[in-house]
Amino acid sequence: MTSIDNMADEIMKGLTEYSELADTAMKKAVRKTANSVKKEISENAPKDTGRYAKSWTAKKTKENSHTLEMTVHSKNRYQIAHLLEHGHAKRNGGRVPGKPHIAPAEENGAELLQTLIRKELK
């Protein structure tokens, strides 16, 4: 049983525990979302030799006790990501149409992150 004098300490302890659980849940959701976005981009990327699709990775950019930042990027084919996403002009005239594969994955990732956070914090 908690006395009136200890109530503030007990409430603070409970809030601290919840905060730690929420931080862990958020980080788990961010990792899962980043890997899902990477996988979706790789699966939907234009495939000539397959090197571009395989070049995508999810990397931890920044982390502290309360936050986690992940970046999904192409390791060594980043120069052509924009061209493949939006299309480009051909050398001798004409255009190559773009194949949207990054933007849809980003949108799906935002929805997935919200869903995972809601699920984890219930």
C-alpha positions as CSV (number, residue, x, y, z in Angstrom):
1,M,0.0,0.0,0.0
2,T,1.3,3.4,-0.9
3,S,1.0,6.4,1.5
4,I,0.1,9.9,0.3
5,D,3.7,10.9,0.8
6,N,5.0,8.3,-1.6
7,M,2.3,8.7,-4.2
8,A,4.3,11.2,-6.3
9,D,7.3,8.9,-6.3
10,E,5.1,5.9,-7.4
11,I,3.4,7.9,-10.1
12,M,6.8,9.0,-11.4
13,K,8.1,5.5,-11.3
14,G,5.1,4.2,-13.3
15,L,5.5,7.0,-15.9
16,T,9.3,6.2,-16.3
17,E,8.5,2.5,-16.8
18,Y,5.9,3.4,-19.5
19,S,8.3,5.8,-21.1
20,E,11.0,3.1,-21.4
21,L,8.5,0.6,-22.8
22,A,7.2,3.2,-25.3
23,D,10.8,4.0,-26.4
24,T,11.5,0.3,-26.9
25,A,8.3,-0.2,-28.9
26,M,9.0,2.8,-31.1
27,K,12.5,1.7,-31.9
28,K,11.2,-1.8,-32.8
29,A,8.6,-0.3,-35.1
30,V,11.2,2.0,-36.8
31,R,13.5,-0.9,-37.4
32,K,10.7,-3.1,-38.8
33,T,9.4,-0.3,-41.0
34,A,12.9,0.6,-42.4
35,N,13.5,-3.1,-43.3
36,S,10.0,-3.3,-44.9
37,V,10.6,-0.2,-47.0
38,K,14.1,-1.5,-48.1
39,K,12.5,-4.8,-49.1
40,E,9.7,-3.2,-51.1
41,I,12.0,-0.9,-53.0
42,S,14.3,-3.8,-53.9
43,E,11.3,-5.9,-55.0
44,N,9.8,-3.1,-57.2
45,A,13.0,-1.6,-58.5
46,P,13.8,-1.8,-62.3
47,K,15.9,-4.9,-62.9
48,D,18.5,-4.9,-65.7
49,T,21.4,-6.7,-64.1
50,G,19.8,-6.7,-60.6
51,R,22.7,-4.7,-59.0
52,Y,20.5,-1.7,-58.4
53,A,17.8,-3.6,-56.6
54,K,20.4,-5.4,-54.5
55,S,22.1,-2.1,-53.5
56,W,19.3,-0.9,-51.2
57,T,20.0,-1.1,-47.4
58,A,18.5,0.2,-44.2
59,K,21.1,1.9,-42.0
60,K,20.9,3.2,-38.4
61,T,21.7,6.9,-38.8
62,K,21.2,8.1,-35.2
63,E,20.2,6.6,-31.9
64,N,20.0,7.7,-28.3
65,S,18.0,6.6,-25.3
66,H,14.7,8.0,-26.7
67,T,15.1,8.1,-30.5
68,L,16.1,6.0,-33.4
69,E,16.7,7.3,-36.9
70,M,17.1,4.8,-39.8
71,T,17.9,5.7,-43.4
72,V,17.0,3.5,-46.4
73,H,19.3,4.2,-49.3
74,S,21.2,2.7,-52.2
75,K,24.7,1.9,-51.2
76,N,26.5,2.3,-54.5
77,R,23.8,3.0,-57.1
78,Y,22.4,6.2,-55.5
79,Q,23.3,8.2,-58.6
80,I,20.6,6.6,-60.7
81,A,17.8,6.3,-58.2
82,H,16.3,9.6,-59.2
83,L,16.6,8.9,-62.9
84,L,14.9,5.5,-62.5
85,E,12.2,6.9,-60.3
86,H,11.3,9.9,-62.4
87,G,12.6,9.0,-65.9
88,H,15.2,10.8,-67.9
89,A,16.1,12.1,-71.4
90,K,17.9,9.8,-73.8
91,R,21.2,10.8,-75.3
92,N,19.8,10.9,-78.9
93,G,16.4,12.4,-78.1
94,G,13.3,11.0,-76.5
95,R,12.6,10.0,-72.9
96,V,12.8,7.0,-70.8
97,P,9.7,6.8,-68.6
98,G,10.2,6.6,-64.9
99,K,9.3,3.6,-62.7
100,P,8.0,4.8,-59.3
101,H,9.4,2.4,-56.8
102,I,10.7,4.6,-54.0
103,A,7.7,6.9,-53.4
104,P,5.2,4.1,-53.0
105,A,7.5,2.3,-50.6
106,E,7.9,5.5,-48.6
107,E,4.1,6.0,-48.4
108,N,3.5,2.4,-47.4
109,G,6.3,2.7,-44.8
110,A,4.6,5.8,-43.2
111,E,1.3,3.9,-42.9
112,L,3.1,0.8,-41.5
113,L,5.0,2.8,-38.9
114,Q,1.7,4.4,-37.7
115,T,0.0,1.0,-37.5
116,L,2.9,-0.6,-35.6
117,I,3.2,2.3,-33.1
118,R,-0.6,2.1,-32.4
119,K,-0.4,-1.6,-32.0
120,E,2.6,-1.5,-29.7
121,L,1.3,1.2,-27.4
122,K,-2.2,-0.3,-26.8
